[in-house]
Amino acid sequence: MRAVVHEKIAGLQGLSYRNIDEAQPQAGEVKIRLKTAGLNHRDLFVLHRHQPTDPPLIIGSDGAGIVAAVGEGVTNVQVGDEVIINPGLGWMENSEAPPKGFDIVGLPGHGTFAEQIILPAENIVPKPDYLTWEEAGVLSLAALTAYRALFTRGKIAAEKTLFLPGIGSGVATFILQFAKAVGATVYVTSRSKEKCEQALELGADKAIDSNIDWEEALEGEKVDLIIESVGAATFNKSLSLLRPGGTIVAFGASAGDEIQLNLRDFFYGQYNLLGTTMGSAEEFKEMLQFIEKHQIRPVMDQIFSLDQFEQAFKRMENADQFGKIGFKIEK
């Protein structure tokens, strides 16, 4: 089968679109003929985490397709079912943190940027009928991350105000849609005027230029919840907007892992700092119920064919996208 494979060289230079051997599902596994897949920031990081000395690896965590074969003992799906993938492996019930052994599709095992994939049957769920194949294929990782950050960790509610720096990623656009679906007030930032305008069209109450004074832009208003994914470049600016006793949830660090924090200001402010990543199968099910109830669709940026992987990866690397970048695999 054809696939986007990483091998021998760290980074984008190690990627190629080539043939790779197929496998057959074992007991408890399912083979999916993929129709679409979604690109995530994680896929950029994997290109450096996957070592040149490691065996060749198919990249990708998100995907949707049709069940092509099932292994012994599989009863939850059958051949011909239209399905999407939960990319979280080994985290079934909601908990404070993932259990030991938790992994994500696409590293260390093969991922979704291929014509077919084999996964545990417990990671396969029915495709929501109202979503197109393109929408279904880009949904899972970003929507699950957004759901846990906003609801499980952030405890968002209709009367609360959310601040979301760096609008544009798949997770951030889901957070905006989810928060507005429950009636929260949402403020976002971006360096891009176009992205600010797109965020307002998506329901943001304010969209602020990242380069101006955020406290001045909010006229001294403090917020209940901040969800941070940018990291060092924005963390302290974000924290300055938080009300006493408020919560900041961090799920990424695209602009630097390490921050300097005035600890005295932090404990005097009675702030809550929570980390999060991905989510459990239980939360995945809740997320699907939530988006179906509110008829939420992923914000689509661009769709590429698998052999256009380099264009897709560079678009994400340059942060040019607003919403999800996807791959069309089968017509």
C-alpha positions in Angstrom: 0.0 0.0 0.0 1.0 3.6 -0.4 1.8 5.7 2.7 3.7 8.7 4.0 6.7 7.2 5.8 9.4 8.7 8.0 12.8 7.1 8.1 16.6 7.6 8.3 16.6 11.5 8.6 15.1 13.6 11.3 12.5 16.2 10.3 10.7 16.8 7.0 13.6 15.5 4.9 13.0 12.0 6.3 9.5 11.9 4.8 8.6 10.1 1.6 5.4 8.8 -0.1 6.1 5.2 -1.0 4.9 1.6 -0.9 5.0 -0.3 2.4 3.9 -3.8 3.2 0.4 -4.4 4.5 -0.5 -6.4 7.5 -3.6 -8.4 8.6 -5.6 -7.8 11.8 -4.9 -10.1 14.7 -7.3 -11.1 17.5 -9.1 -8.0 18.8 -7.9 -5.8 15.9 -9.6 -4.1 12.9 -8.3 -3.1 9.5 -9.6 0.1 8.1 -9.5 1.2 4.5 -8.9 4.9 5.1 -10.7 7.6 3.1 -9.4 10.7 4.8 -6.9 11.7 7.5 -6.0 14.8 9.5 -2.7 16.6 10.1 -1.9 17.7 13.6 1.0 19.7 15.3 1.9 16.4 16.9 2.9 15.1 13.4 5.6 17.8 13.2 7.0 16.8 16.6 7.0 13.1 15.7 9.4 13.8 12.8 12.0 14.6 15.5 11.0 12.2 18.2 11.1 9.3 15.7 14.9 8.5 15.5 16.8 7.9 12.3 17.8 4.5 13.8 14.2 3.4 14.4 12.3 1.3 11.9 10.3 3.2 9.2 7.1 4.7 10.6 3.9 5.8 8.9 2.9 9.2 10.3 -0.5 10.4 11.4 -3.0 10.1 14.2 -6.4 11.1 12.8 -8.4 9.2 10.2 -11.8 7.9 9.0 -12.7 5.1 6.6 -14.5 1.8 6.1 -13.8 -1.5 8.0 -12.1 -3.8 5.6 -11.4 -6.8 7.9 -11.8 -7.8 11.5 -9.7 -10.1 13.7 -10.9 -12.9 15.9 -13.2 -11.8 18.8 -14.2 -8.4 17.4 -17.9 -7.8 17.8 -18.3 -4.0 18.0 -17.8 -3.4 14.2 -18.2 -5.4 11.0 -16.8 -5.3 7.5 -18.3 -2.3 5.6 -19.0 -0.1 8.6 -18.1 3.6 8.3 -15.9 4.5 11.2 -13.5 7.1 12.7 -10.5 6.5 14.9 -9.9 7.4 18.5 -6.1 8.0 18.4 -5.6 7.5 22.2 -4.4 4.0 22.9 -4.9 2.4 26.3 -6.9 5.2 28.1 -10.4 3.9 28.5 -12.0 5.6 31.6 -11.7 9.3 32.5 -9.0 9.9 35.1 -6.8 12.7 36.4 -4.0 11.6 34.1 -3.4 8.9 31.5 -2.6 5.4 32.8 0.9 4.0 32.4 1.4 2.7 28.9 -0.8 5.3 27.2 0.2 5.9 23.6 -1.1 7.8 20.6 -1.6 6.4 17.1 1.3 7.4 14.8 4.2 6.8 17.3 5.4 4.3 18.4 3.0 2.4 16.1 2.1 3.1 12.4 -0.3 6.0 11.8 -3.1 7.1 9.4 -1.3 8.7 6.4 -1.8 5.5 4.4 -4.3 3.6 2.4 -5.0 1.2 5.4 -4.3 0.9 9.1 -4.8 -1.8 11.7 -5.8 -0.8 15.2 -7.4 -2.3 18.4 -11.2 -2.6 17.9 -11.8 -0.5 21.0 -10.3 2.5 19.2 -12.9 2.3 16.4 -16.2 4.1 16.6 -19.1 4.8 14.2 -18.6 7.9 12.0 -21.2 10.6 12.8 -23.6 10.6 10.0 -23.8 14.4 9.6 -20.1 14.8 9.0 -18.5 14.5 5.6 -15.6 12.2 5.2 -13.2 15.1 5.1 -14.6 16.4 8.4 -14.7 13.0 10.1 -11.1 12.3 9.1 -9.7 15.4 10.8 -11.9 15.4 13.9 -10.6 13.1 16.7 -7.3 14.3 18.2 -8.0 18.0 18.1 -11.6 17.7 19.2 -10.8 15.3 22.1 -7.9 17.6 23.3 -10.2 20.6 23.2 -13.1 18.8 25.0 -10.9 17.6 27.9 -9.1 21.0 28.2 -12.4 22.9 28.2 -14.8 20.7 30.1 -12.9 18.1 32.2 -10.1 20.4 33.2 -11.4 24.0 32.6 -14.9 23.4 33.9 -16.3 25.9 31.4 -19.9 27.1 31.9 -22.3 29.6 30.3 -21.5 32.4 32.9 -17.7 32.1 32.4 -15.3 34.1 30.3 -12.6 32.3 28.4 -9.3 33.8 27.0 -7.7 31.8 24.1 -4.4 33.1 22.8 -3.2 32.1 19.3 -6.5 31.2 17.5 -6.0 29.2 14.3 -5.1 25.7 15.2 -7.5 22.8 15.0 -7.7 22.5 18.8 -8.2 26.3 19.3 -11.0 26.5 16.7 -12.8 23.5 18.4 -12.3 25.2 21.9 -14.0 28.4 20.5 -16.9 26.4 19.0 -17.4 24.3 22.1 -17.3 27.2 24.5 -19.8 29.2 22.4 -22.1 26.2 22.2 -22.5 26.3 26.0 -22.9 30.1 26.1 -19.5 31.2 27.4 -17.9 34.5 26.5 -14.7 34.0 24.4 -11.8 36.3 23.7 -9.1 35.3 21.2 -5.8 36.7 19.9 -3.8 36.3 16.7 -1.1 38.2 14.8 -3.1 37.7 11.7 -5.9 40.2 10.9 -7.5 37.6 8.7 -7.6 35.0 11.5 -9.1 37.5 13.9 -11.9 38.2 11.4 -12.4 34.4 10.9 -12.6 33.9 14.7 -15.3 36.7 14.9 -17.3 35.0 12.2 -17.0 31.7 14.2 -18.5 33.4 17.2 -15.6 35.0 19.2 -16.8 37.9 21.3 -13.5 39.8 20.8 -10.5 39.1 18.6 -7.3 40.9 19.7 -4.2 41.7 17.7 -1.4 39.7 19.5 1.0 42.6 19.2 -1.0 45.1 21.2 -1.5 45.4 25.0 -4.0 42.7 25.9 -5.0 44.2 29.2 -5.7 47.5 27.5 -7.7 45.7 24.8 -9.9 44.1 27.5 -10.2 47.5 29.3 -9.0 45.9 32.6 -11.5 43.0 32.5 -10.2 39.8 34.1 -11.2 36.4 32.8 -12.3 33.1 34.5 -10.4 30.6 32.3 -7.4 30.7 30.0 -6.4 27.8 27.7 -2.8 28.1 26.7 -1.1 26.3 23.9 1.5 28.8 22.7 3.9 28.6 25.7 6.8 30.8 26.6 5.8 33.6 24.1 2.4 34.3 25.7 2.1 32.5 29.1 2.8 35.5 31.4 0.8 37.9 29.2 -2.1 35.4 29.5 -1.7 35.0 33.2 -1.9 38.8 33.7 -5.5 38.6 32.5 -6.7 36.0 35.0 -9.0 36.9 37.8 -8.0 36.0 41.4 -8.9 32.3 41.8 -9.1 31.7 38.1 -7.7 28.8 36.1 -5.2 28.4 33.3 -5.1 25.1 31.4 -2.0 24.3 29.3 -2.0 21.7 26.5 0.8 22.8 24.3 4.0 24.9 24.0 4.5 25.7 20.3 6.6 28.8 21.1 8.8 27.4 23.8 8.6 24.9 26.7 10.2 26.9 29.5 8.7 29.9 31.2 9.7 32.2 34.1 7.0 32.6 36.7 6.7 35.0 39.6 5.6 32.5 42.2 4.6 35.0 44.8 2.2 36.8 42.4 0.9 33.3 41.5 0.0 32.2 45.0 -1.2 35.6 46.1 -3.6 35.4 43.1 -4.8 32.0 44.2 -4.5 30.8 40.6 -5.0 27.2 39.4 -2.6 25.9 36.8 -3.6 22.6 35.1 -2.0 20.5 32.4 -3.8 18.4 29.9 -3.3 16.3 26.8 -5.6 14.2 24.7 -8.3 12.4 26.7 -9.9 9.1 27.6 -12.2 6.9 25.5 -15.0 7.9 27.9 -14.3 11.6 27.1 -14.1 10.7 23.4 -17.6 9.3 23.6 -18.9 12.4 25.5 -17.2 14.7 22.9 -19.0 12.9 20.0 -22.3 13.2 21.8 -21.7 16.9 22.4 -20.8 17.7 18.8 -23.8 15.8 17.5 -26.1 17.6 19.9 -24.8 21.0 18.7 -24.1 19.9 15.1 -20.6 21.2 15.4 -18.3 20.6 12.4 -14.5 21.0 12.2 -13.3 24.2 10.7 -11.7 23.1 7.4 -8.6 24.8 6.2 -7.3 22.8 3.2 -7.4 19.3 1.9 -4.4 17.7 0.2 -3.7 14.3 -1.5 -1.2 12.1 0.3 1.5 12.8 -2.3 1.2 16.5 -1.5 2.3 15.8 2.1 5.2 18.3 1.9 2.9 21.2 1.1 0.6 20.2 4.0 3.4 19.9 6.6 4.9 23.2 5.5 1.6 25.0 5.8 1.2 23.8 9.4 4.9 24.5 10.2 4.4 28.1 9.1 1.1 28.4 11.1 -0.7 29.5 7.9 -3.8 27.4 8.6 -7.1 28.3 10.2 -8.7 25.1 11.4 -7.9 21.6 10.2 -5.6 20.4 7.4 -6.6 17.1 5.9 -5.6 14.4 3.4 -7.9 12.7 0.9 -6.8 9.2 0.6 -9.5 7.3 -1.3 -12.1 8.8 -3.6 
